[in-house]
Amino acid sequence: MDNTEIAVFCKNDGKNHKIHLGGTLEDLSKRWCKTVIDPKSGQKLDVIAALVDNKLKELEYQPLIFHQVEFIGYNHPDGRRCYLRSLCFVLQNAVRELYPDKVLVVDHSLPSGLYCELHEKTRMEDGRNKVYFVKDEEIVSIKEKMKEIIAKDLPFKRVKMNSDEAQEIFLENNQPMKASLQKSIGTFICSVYYLDGKADSFHGPLIPSTRFLKTFDITGIGDGFCLQGPEMADFSKVMPMKRQTKITATLKDYSNWCSIIGIEGIGTLNSAIKDGRAIEIINLAEARHEKAYSKIADMIYENRADKRIVMIAGPSSSGKTSSSLRIALQCKVLGLKPKVIELDNYFVDRDKTPLDEDGKLDFESLKAMDLDLLNEQLNDLLEGREVEIPKYDFKAGRRTYVGNNLRLEDKDILIMEGIHALNPDMTSAVDDSRIFRVYASALTSLNIDENSNLSTSDNRLLRRMVRDNRVRGITPEDTILHWDSVRKGEMKNIFPYQENADVFFNSALIFELPLLKYYAEPLLRRISPSSPAYTETVRLLKFLDYIVALQPSEIATIPPTSIMREFIGGQTL
């Protein structure tokens, strides 16, 4: 090998390959790895990005030294992110061409894709942008324009430029959130992407060109529409549309509240913290939570004659435990006597626990619970009879009884929390009209900028990482590697039933990412570049780089009853 060539190890085929100095990963892919095979479906997928020494890179990346390279397609989590970011750019260009007097805002994630709105450029009296109602025929026009752009096989190009120059571009594009974010970060250089001469920014690599965007759709919902990408089971099909009105309304309500208090994105949040407003924001967010807990307790009180059982569910690290205790506290204020019981006490003995598809004990299966006992005891309690509540011994793997007898007296309310609490099959033998259901989740809709929303999953992952390391001694690496399994369980056991809730509680707090950065960033920096969790680590660290962290003196003002104390410590509930 001469000095004009570089050796690259391709993880896909397990071989070393030579590439000319100045050549790109796309050149290497065209020669040695044009497609990747999805192991589950057997489908051949286009190579759209690569992991270089476990760091996500665009295919235009030029290796200068020896690297390990793994080419990825849409079946990889980072491949999906690259695909959706690129699809958003095409959508942005379509909107700019068809409706130059409007601004595209990717507001939040939905089960079926990304919820998008078109905003008027002028603001209302309360400071918010006026939302433009997108008609069905306009959605059709946008979709057709996107297809037209995609058919041209236009390349996505990344350009490094001065930060001040980028801010001017964003302001000219009517994207003040992008300009505010860039200003708050304080870097001299930043990346700006171009598609067909139009500029935008994205927080992660894009795919090589529009021709790879073969599968998408747009469906009207609310005032805007949902941008749908390919589904995971069959990449040639669009993610099916699931209309979940309650969660959509909750996200919209939080988004409006953020706008009203002047925090429309990470940039304005950073500026507020730098201006010394952190404690004010903490107090405001905690007061909003207190009001929400009080409202839920009022609903429980109003329905106490019929609904004496309160079921609380939510995904991992949503704050279910804290929410149960806070709701119970508010119920006590109203004169009720709540009894809080964890549904985990109704696990079957370990030798009766079902196995998952990999032959491992499946503790998240509904069949891992003794439903007969649960239903029998709930009915007994509703009929005024006394029962002995079991206590599950996780070390021994069996249910025990320690004399925890319970009878529902006149003002008693039973509060139970667990992952299956909204699944009607769990209480199939109990009259459904006797149960009040609450769904709790960290449904943040605070955006990075106009077309980059914050992932509620990332938010919860950071919560769990901090708590697991503090309470359970679990490394951040192990938390990251286990997260995909957690997410699969949520998709199967929790999200399909969230619309069954009588009320939604949004456990997100507007100050929590600056708080979590203080705790999570040092943990993430311990993870080695050779770790299989490193790719995700780099992504999370890059995301946290956009955020100004809280200071210890500001963190100290967070109340001991705050939901965030469940994760960082110091809770007194």
N, C-alpha and C positions, 0 to 999 in steps of 0.2 A: 504494500500500500504506500503510495507516494504522499507528499505533503499537501496534495490538493484533494485528498480523500479523507473521509471520517468513517470510523466503524460505529455502527449502531446495532444494538441487540434488540431484535423484535420479539417481544414476549408472545405474540400471537402464534408464531411458527417455531419459536425456540431457537432461532438462528441469528448469527451476525450477518449484517449487510453493509455494503459500502455505499456511501453517498458523497457526491462531489461537494467540496466546500462552496457554500452559497446555495446549495440545494435545499429544498424544503421537505417537510414531512409528507406533504401531498405528493411530491415526486416519488418518495419511497413507497407510499401507499399504492400509487398507480402501478408500480412495478411488482410489489410483493404482497400487498394485502388490500385488494380493492373492496372486499366485503368482509364482514364478520358474521359468524353464525350464532343465532340466539340458541342457547342450550335447551331451553324449554320447548320452544315451538319448532325449532329446526329451520326457521326462516333465515334467508340471507339478507343482511342489512347493509346499507351504505356506510362506509367509514366517514364520520363527520367531525371527529376530533381525535385527540390522542393524549395519553398520560405519559409525560416525559419525566422519568425518575419520580413517579407518583404525583406530578404536578400537571394540572389540566392545561393543555396548549391548543391553539388553533393549528390547522394543518399548514398554514403559511410559515410556521416557526422554522427557523434555520438552525440546525445543530452546529455547534462549533467545536464540541469535544465529544468524547464517547458518552452515550446515553443508553439507558434502557427505555424502550418505547413500547407502549401498548395502544394499539388502535381501537377505538370504541365506536359503537353505533347508538341508535336510539334506545336500545335495551339497557344501556348503562345509565345510572342516575344523572351523571354529568353530561352524557349525550343528550338526554331529554331536556336538560336545562339549556344546552346550546341550541337545540332545535327550537324551543319555545321562545328564547330570546330573539333568535333570528326571525321567527314568525311574527313577533311583536314589531320588529323593525319594518317588515313588509306591510303590516297593518298600519303602522305610523305613516309610511309613505303614501299608502292608499288614501288615508284620511286627509293628509296634507293636500293631495291633488284634488280630491273631490270636494272637501269642505275646508278651504284655506282660512275661513273665519272661525274655525273650531279648534280645540286642543284635545288630543287623545289623552285619557288618564286610565292606566291599568290600576284599578282600585284595590282589588284583593283576590285571593284564590277562592275557587268554588270546587265542589267535588268533581265537576265536569271540565274545569279549565280555569280561565282567568276572566273575572268580571271587569268589563271596560265601559267607560262612559265618554261622551263628548261634552266638553265644557265650553261655554261662551267665554270669550276673552275678557269681557267686562265682569267686574265683581259686584255682588249684592251689598247692601248696607252693612250686613254683619261680617263682611270680609270674605265670605265664601264665594266660589265660582258658581254661576248659575248653570245647572245641568240642563243639557239639551236632550229632549226626548227623541230617541232614534226610531224612526218609523220602519216598518217591515220592508218597504221598497228601498229604503236607504241602506238597510243591512244587505239586501241583495246586491246593490250597487257596489258596496264596499267589498263584498266577497268576490264579485266578478273582477274588480280592479286588482285585488290581490292575486287572483289567478293569472291575470295579464302580466303583472310584475314577475311572478314566479316563472312564467313561460319564457321570459327573456334571458334566463340563466345569468342574472346579474351577480357579480362578485361582492362580497362584504369585505371592506378594506378598513384596517385599523391604522390610525395616524397618531403619532405622539406630537403634542403641541403644548405651548405655554398655557398655564392654567387660566390666566387672565383672558387670553384669546378664546379659550373654550367657554368661559362664562359669558362672553359677548355673544357667542354663537347661540348658547342656550336661551339667553334673554331675547335675542332676535327671533328664536323659534317659539316664543311664548312659553318657556319652560323655567319659570322662576325657582322651582324646587331643585332642579338640577344645578342652577347657578348658585343657589344658597348652599347646597351641599358641597360643591366644589370650593366655595369660599371658606366654609367652616372647616374643611379638612386641612387647608393651609399648605398644600403641596405646590411645587413650582411647575411640575409637568404632569399631564394626564393623557389618557387615551380617548380619542374620539373616533367613532366608526362612521363610514360613509357607504351609502347605497344609492347608486344612480345619482351621485352628486349631492345628495341630501345627508346632513350630519345628524348624529345622535350619540348618546352614550349608553353603555350597558355594562353591568357589573359582572363580567365573565366573558369568555371567548364566544364567538359566533361560528357558524358553519361556513364552509368555503363559498357557496353561492346559493342562489334562490332555487335552483333546480332540485335540490335535495328536499324541499318542503312539499312533499307529495300528498300529504294527508292533513286536512284541517277542515274546520267548519266554523260558522258563526251563527249563534241562535239568540234571538231577542229575549231579554229578561229584564224586568223592572224598567228603568229609564234607559238602560243601555243594552249590552249584549255580552254573551259569553264566548270567548275565543277558545275553541276546542282543538286539541292536538290528537295524535294517534292514541289508541288504547293499548294497554300493555299485552293483552292476550293475543291480539292480532294487529300488527303495526300498520296494516293496510286499511284498517277501519278507524273511524273517528270515535273518540271517547263519547259514549252515550250521554245525552243530556238528562240530568237529574235535577228537577226543580225542588229546591228545599227553601221554602219561603221564610221559615223562622230563622234559620242561620243567616240567610241573606239580609234579613231585616236587622239582625243583631250587629252584623258587620257594618251595615250602612249607618246605623245609629251611632256606633263608635267613631266612624269616619267623620260624621257630621260634628260630633262633640269635639274631636281633635281640631277641626277647622275653626269652630267657634272660639276656642281658647287660643287660637293663633299658632297651633303646632300642626302643620300640614305635612311634615316630612322630617327626615333625619336632620336635614340642614337647619331648619328652624328650631328643632329640639336642641341641637348642638349650640346654636347661638343663644338660646335661652339659658342653657347651663353655664356657658361662658359669661353671660351677663349676670350671673349670681341668682338666677330664679329657680334653682334646683329644689330648694326646700318648699317654695311656693307650689311648684308642680307636684311634688310628693304629697303635700297636704290636700291639694285639689283632687288628685287621683284617688287618694284614700277616702276622701269624703264621698266621691262618686260611688265607690264600692260599698261604703256604709249605707248609702241611700238604696242601692240595689238589694243588699241583704235585707234591709228593713221592708222593702216592697215585697220581696218573696215571703217574708214572715207574715206580712199582712194578708197575702193571698192564702197562706196556710191557715191562718186564724179564721178567715172568712169561710173556709171550706171544712173547718174542723169537725162539724157534725157528721159529715159523710166520709171525708178523706182523712183517716187517722194514721195512714202510713205514707211517709215521704221517701221516695227513692231518688238517689242522686247518682248520676253517672257522668263520665267524662274520660277523655284519653289520658295517657300517661302524663304526669307532671302538670295537669290542668289545675291542681289545687283543690281536688275533691275533698280531702280530709279537712283542710282549713275551712273550706266553704261549708261543710257539714257543721263544723263547730260554730262558725259565725252565724249561720242561719239559726242554729239551736239557741245561741245567745240572744238573738233578736226575738225569737219565740218566747223566751223567758221574760223579756221586757213586756210582752203582751199578756203575761200571766199563764202561759202554757208551760207544761213540764215535759220537754223533749227528752227522749231516750235514744242515744246514738249507738248503733250496732253496725259492725262491719260484716258485709256479706261473705267475706273470706272465711268466717267461722263455719260456714255451711259446706266447705269442701268435703268431698268423699275421702275416705282413707286412701293413702297413696297407692296401695296395691289395686285399687279400683279406678285409679285415674286413667282416662283414655290416652292413647298415643297419637301423635301427629303423623304427618306423611313421612317424616324422617325417622319414625320409630321412637321419638322422645316423648316424655310425659308432657301432655298438653294441658297445663293448668289454666289456660285461657278459654278452653272449651266449656260450653254451657253444661256438658255432661260431666265436667269435673266437680259439679256441685250436686249436693243431695237435694234435688228439687222437691221430692216427696215430703221430706222433713220440713223444708222451708215453707212450703204451701200449707202443710198441716198446722205448723206453729203460728203462721200469720192468721189463718182462719180462727184458730183458738183465741188468739189475742183480740181479734175483732169481735168475737163473741163474749169477751169478758173473762175468759178462762186464763189461768196461770200456766206458764210454760217455763221450762228450764232451758235457757239459751246456751248452746254449745260453745266451747272455746277450742279453736283449732291449734294443735301443737305442731308447728311447722318443723321442728327438729325431729320429732318422732314420726311425723307424717300421719297423724290420726286425730280424730275428734275426741275431745275430753269434756267432762262435765265437772264444774267446780262450784255448784250451788248458786249459779247466777239465775235466780228465778225472776220472772217478770210478769206483771199483769198491767194492762192498760187501764188506769184509773180515769176519772172524769176529765181531767185537763191534760192527760198524757198524749204525746204525739211520738210515734216511732219513726226515727230517721235512720235510713240504711243507705250505705254507699258502696258501689262496686261497679265493675266494668259492664255487667249485664243488667244493670238496674232499669234500663229503658226497654229491654227486650221482653215483649209480652209473654213469650214462651216460658220465661223464668217464673212467672206468677200465674200460670194458666188456670190454676184451680182457685184463684182468688178473684172476687168481683172487681173488675178493673175500675169501676166507679169509686172504689174505696181507696185508690192510690193516687197520690199527687207526685208527679215526676218532674225532676229538675235536671237540666243538662248544663254542666260547667266545663268551659274550655277557654284557653287563652287565645281569643279570637282577635288578635291584633290586626288592624287595617291601617296602621301607620306605615307610610311608604318610604322607601329610600328616595325615590323621586317620581316624576310623572308616569313613567312606564316600567318601574321596577318596584314590585310590592314585596313586603317582608313576609317570609314564610312563617305561618303559625307553628309548623313542625320544627323549624329551626329554633324558634323561641322556646318551645317546650324542651328541645334537646339540650339547650344551654341550661335551663332550669334543672333538668335531671342530672346533668353532668356535675353541676355544683353540689347538689344535694347528695348524690351517690358518693362523691369523693369525701364529703364532710361526714356523713352519717354512716355509710356502709363500707368505706375504705376501698371503693371501686375506682379503678383508674379511669381517666377520661378516655383513654384508648378503648377500654372494654365497653364503656358506655356507647361510644360511637359505633363499634363493631356490632353491638347488640341491637342498635336502634332500628335497623331494617326489619328485624324480627318483631319488634314492638309495633312498628307501623303496620305490618301485615296483620297482626292481631287486632289492631284498631279498625282496619278496613273491613275485617270480617265480623267483629263482635260489637263494635260501638257505633261507627259512623252510619251504618244502615238504619239505625233506630233513633238517631238524634232528633228527628222531627216528631217523635212520640212524646217529647217533653211538653209539659204544661207551661214551662217557663225556661228561658235560657239565661244563664249567668255568665257574663264575659269576665273571666278572671284576669285579663290582660291589664297591665298598668303602664301608663305612658312613660314612666321613668325606669322601667325594668331592664331595658337593654343597656342603658348607661350603668345601671347597677350590676347587671350580670357580666358586663365587660370587665369590671374591676376584679371579679372572682374567677371568671372563666378563662380570660386571656393567659394568665400565668400557667394554668393547668394545660392548656392546649400547646403552649410552647415547650412542654416537656416531651411531647410525642416525637419520636425519631423519624427522620425522612425515610427510613427503611420499613416503617410500620405500614401494614395494609390500611390503617386508618389515616395515613398522612394526606391523601388526596382530599378527604373531607376536612381534615384539620386546616389545610391551607385555605380552603374555601371559607370556612368559618372565621379564620383569622383575618382574611381579606375583608369580610363583611364587618367584623368588629373594628377594623381600621377606620371605617366611616363614622364611628360613634365616639363622642367625647364621654369619658368615664366619670362617674360620680367620685367625689372625694370622701374619705372616711368620716369627716365631720358632717357631711350631708347624709351619708348612709346611716349615721347614728340617729337621725331624726325620723327614720322609718318606724312607725308604731310597732310595738311587740305583738299586736294582733293582726298585722298585715299578712296577706297571703304570701308575700315574698319571704317572710321570716321562716316559712316552712322549708325554704330552700337554702337560705344563707345563715339561718340560726337565730336564736334570740326570741323565739315565739313563746308567748305566755298563755295561749289558749289551752 
